Amino acid sequence: MIILLLITLSFILLYLIYPFWLILNSEIQQEDENECAEIEQVSLIYLSQNGEDFLENKINFLLKELSAFRQSELLVIDDNSTDKSQEILNSFNNDIRVILKSKQKGIPHSMNLGVQEAKYKYIVFCDQRQRLSNDSIRQLVAPLKNKQVGAVSACISQLDNKRNFSILRAHENFIKSCEGNTGNLIGVYGPLYAVKKECYAVIPDYIILDDLYLTLKILRTHQVWFIKECQITEEDTNRLYNYQRTKRYLKGFLQLIIENELINQLTKTQITMLFWHKYLRLFIPVLLFIGYASFGFLSIGNTEHLIVFLLITAIGIISIQLHALNLKFILIVCMQINLLYLCAISELFFIDYCYRKLIIKVINYRF
């Protein structure tokens, strides 16, 4: 039991010291002296799908942002919307370029199509839902003047539209800021980032985490930076504590592991950062659960241990209940996140595995 506790604490400590290791290995970002001219041409690819509630305001905002450039275009890729999106898009006449897909094929397909149709070599990807800070597009593309930089990510604010604070988002932003200072940001924020067209790699339609996949492709030859001044504001931080979202991320992480060629092309430092940032934390909820279950088994017949076990159980139950009240104390958030990942890991590795085994047995029996 003591050995298991030490292993769990070691994993937690190792995960927490990651940003401090980054600080020790960070480099000061500098502008390329050979490219001091301002970027004047930008293609902004707006990914839309059933976004009638956001389209008009967001497109008007983006058109205003693009007016800062000598030449620009706003290219909307609509992934077969079934609401009133098409009517809203048609109302903008010639101010935007619109591609309406006859079948819904997902974000990677829309991105590939947008890059294929883009006129200019500096490209910005933008989602439909989030609110952006003023002058964010100009600030975002500015670092692309540097020959070493292939992509630049904006920053998702730790405050949502309702001014709710997210501890999880603040921690993630701290890590990304530290990674960005090394030039090796492990994963741009999907809602808003810029990329050089020459650095873009076609994303397979089946890829779940398209933003992370593209980042890893770019890191083979170029740096990826993080601009915290470009703020993206989410509608609600509760989206971070969503089980389906957690399961989707987990599936995406596992999918990238299968892409051996993708990871093998990274440097040893980048591979270390990828697994330290994205994968190490997946072991923590499993180890915590094993420790919890083991402690519960050992507490049988020991009153003091049983009281502690019941207290831990009560904290877990209360944290789930407090989630509905939108309370975000750090202990509650840590408990929620670990429970979400534990459930997702259990479903993907055990329930799905047993289900597949059962199906195979049935097929073999019948045929």
WOKAVEN-V996328 format. One record per backbone hydrogen bond with DSSP energy under -0.5 kcal/mol. NH is the residue of the N-H (numbers start at 1). CO is the residue of the C=O. Records with the same first field share a line. If there is no record, write none. Layout:
NH=CO  CO
This chain:
5=1
6=2
7=3
8=4
9=5
10=6
11=7
12=8
13=9
14=10
15=11
16=12
17=13
18=15
21=17
22=18
23=19
24=20
25=21  22
26=23
27=181
33=31
35=32
42=71
43=122
44=42  73
45=43  124
46=44  75
47=45  126
48=46  77
54=51
55=51
58=54
59=55
60=56
61=57
62=58
63=59
64=60
65=61
66=62
67=63
68=65
69=66
71=40
73=42
75=44  73
76=74  97
77=46  75
78=76  99
79=48  77
80=78
88=84
89=85
90=86
91=87
92=89
93=90
95=92
96=93
97=74
99=76
100=98
101=78  99
105=103
110=106
111=107
112=108
113=109
114=110
115=111
116=112
117=113
118=114
123=121  195
124=43
125=193
126=45
127=191
131=233
133=231
136=133
139=135
140=136
141=137
142=138
143=139
144=141
145=142
146=143
149=146
150=223
151=223
152=194
153=225
154=192
155=230
157=155  232
160=164
161=234
163=160
166=158
167=165
170=166
171=167
172=168
173=169
174=170
175=171
176=172
177=173
178=174
179=175
180=176
181=177
182=178  179
183=179  180
184=179
185=224
187=185
188=211
190=188
192=189
193=125
194=152
195=123
196=150
197=121
199=196
200=196  197
204=202
207=204
210=208
213=209
214=210
215=211
216=212
217=213
218=214
219=215
220=217
221=218
222=218
223=148
224=183
225=151
227=153
228=226
230=227
231=229
232=155
233=131
234=232
239=236
240=237
241=238
242=239
246=242
247=243
248=244
249=245
250=246
251=247
252=248
253=249
254=250
255=251
256=252
257=253
258=254
259=255
260=258
262=259
263=259
264=260
265=261
266=263
271=267
272=268
273=269
274=270
275=271
276=272
277=273
278=274
279=274  275
280=275
282=279
283=279  280
284=280
285=281
286=282
287=283
288=284
289=285
290=286
291=287
292=288
293=289
294=290
295=291
296=292
297=293
298=294
299=295
300=297
302=299
303=301
306=302
307=303
308=304
309=305
310=306
311=307
312=308
313=309
314=310
315=311
316=312
317=313
318=314
319=315
320=316
321=317
322=318
323=319
324=320  321
325=322
326=323
327=322
333=329
334=330
335=331
336=332
337=333
338=334
339=335
340=336
341=337
342=338
343=339
344=340
345=341
346=342
347=343
348=344
349=345
350=346
351=346
352=347
354=350
355=351
356=352
357=353
358=354
359=355
360=356
361=357
362=358
363=359
364=360
365=361
366=362
367=363
